[in-house]
Structures are given as structure tokens and as C-alpha cells.
Amino acid sequence: MGRPRTRAFKNKHPEFAKKIQDLLTVHKMNQSELAKLIPCRPLSVSLWVSGERTPTLEWQRKRLCEIFNVTSDWLFHSEGPRPIVIPRQIMDSLEQLDSIKQSLTNFLSEWKNLAPKK
């Protein structure tokens, strides 16, 4: 019998892997959480983080960019300036503040319409 076959680890995409690792750290997210947000298999995310593979499906690439608020050119092609990455929790808070602002604007508008006119 021949030698047992082993799978050699190859970091084929080190720049992409480093970016994903950094984005996960900034967003205080683990690989399982990212897999749920995309959605995809945790093994896929693990292969991306290790640099063995990159996402091949366009919708996965698009979703990654949406989650991390980065451009596809920067994430996959190293083109363009490094984005200012705002953690997901802060983005969520900003969206909530926008919603509150809109609610207050609507309330004030309605209140002005109810106020007695002089």
C-alpha cells in the first residue's frame, strides 16, 4: 500500500485572509457568527480565514462587503484606499439613532398641526 494521503495546507490568499481576520477582530465577531450572517457553512468561513480559499459565489462576496461595510474592490482586489471600518455595533446604534430622529421629526410635525393656531 502507498503512503496515506494528507492534505497540504496552502495559504493561497494571504491578503484576503488577513483582511477577514482583521475585520472579524474589529467587529468583535467570530467565524460562526459570520457564517450565520452570510449565511454559509462555518467551514467556508474557516477556509477564508486560513487563506485556503476565497468566496466564489457573488452573493457571498456581496454579503461580506455589506456586513463589514467595505468595497468589493478593496476586500477582494486590494484596490482603493483602506476603508475606515466602523464596528457593527456602532453602525446598529447609528441606525437606531436615525430611526429615533425620524420618529421625533414625525411627532413634532404632528404636534405642530394639533397646536391651536393664533
TAWOCOR-V767227 format. One record per pair of residues at least 24 apart in sequence whose C-alpha atoms are under 10 Angstrom apart, sorted by the first residue. I is the first residue (numbers start at 0). J is the second residue. If there is no record, write none. Layout:
BEGIN
I:J + I:J
END
This chain:
BEGIN
8:49 + 8:50 + 8:51 + 9:49 + 9:50 + 9:51 + 9:52 + 10:46 + 10:47 + 10:48 + 10:49 + 10:50 + 10:51 + 10:52 + 11:47 + 11:49 + 11:50 + 11:51 + 11:52 + 11:53 + 12:47 + 12:48 + 12:49 + 12:50 + 12:51 + 12:52 + 12:53 + 12:75 + 13:47 + 13:48 + 13:49 + 13:50 + 13:51 + 13:52 + 14:50 + 14:74 + 14:75 + 14:76 + 14:77 + 15:47 + 15:48 + 15:49 + 15:50 + 15:51 + 15:52 + 15:53 + 15:73 + 15:74 + 15:75 + 15:76 + 15:77 + 16:44 + 16:45 + 16:46 + 16:47 + 16:48 + 16:49 + 16:50 + 16:51 + 16:52 + 16:53 + 16:74 + 17:47 + 17:48 + 17:49 + 17:50 + 18:47 + 18:48 + 18:73 + 18:74 + 18:75 + 18:77 + 19:44 + 19:47 + 19:48 + 19:49 + 19:50 + 19:63 + 19:67 + 19:74 + 20:47 + 20:48 + 20:49 + 20:50 + 21:48 + 21:84 + 22:66 + 22:67 + 22:68 + 22:69 + 22:84 + 22:85 + 22:86 + 23:48 + 23:67 + 23:86 + 24:86 + 25:67 + 25:84 + 25:85 + 25:86 + 25:87 + 26:66 + 26:67 + 26:84 + 26:85 + 26:86 + 26:87 + 26:88 + 26:89 + 27:86 + 27:87 + 27:88 + 28:86 + 28:87 + 33:63 + 33:66 + 34:63 + 36:62 + 36:63 + 36:66 + 37:61 + 37:62 + 37:63 + 37:65 + 37:66 + 38:62 + 38:63
END
